[in-house]
Amino acid sequence: QVQLVESGGGLVKPGGSLRLSCAVSGITFSSFYMSWIRQAPGRGLEWVSYISGGSTVISYADSVKGRFTISRDNAKNLVFLQMNSLRAEDMAVYYCVRGMPWGAYWGQGALVTVSS
Amino acid sequence: EIVLTQSPATLSVSPGERATLSCRASQSASTNLAWYQQKPGQAPRILIYDASTRATGVPARFSGSGSGTEFTLTISSLQSEDFAVYYCQQYNNWRTFGQGTKLEIK
């Protein structure tokens, strides 16, 4: 059974940083692309970033390019999203997702609140 | 960027009836389109990918069709558990989502 569990969400001030983690079980982790997708109230779903199994292919939405960094640790079955220079418009539930180019399996989400 | 427009925003249908949801792309998405179902407090669940292929475990009453700029999700006989929000997503050019259609009980 595939399980994805996000952690690291919380309240951060504009301009601040936050690192999300996602622990994955039930799959041969290193074989799969992993993604982060976010959902903000009133702004719908947005694909934020993805990373290939060997970390050789990485891509970002234009809205986060230069501010967010995706990475993974295949030895520990973890994927990360380092978020810097956070803005109000980054406030959302962030989902860890296995699957590319569609989301086959989703975590329960981590809420990121950006507010002073 | 490919913009996806879903219609209607809200669809009211009685249990047992057929529901037809539309997704229109601002430029061709070929057949690179997926459909998701989302219930309150839950993450989206994949239903359809490649425009018409049902994901594992998805009931046969869900079907997808279309190509290019016009896509349809059809639920042949609505069950109580099908009332939810449905999103389309294209992956022909990066990945973008539609704004969703809320399927509610009539």
Interface residues (C-beta under 8 A of the other chain):
Chain A: G44 L45 E46 W47 S59 A61 Y95 G99 P101 W102 G103 A104 W106 G107 Q108 G109
Chain B: N32 A34 Y36 A43 P44 R45 I46 Y49 A55 Y87 Q89 Y91 W94 R95 T96 F97 G98 Q99 G100
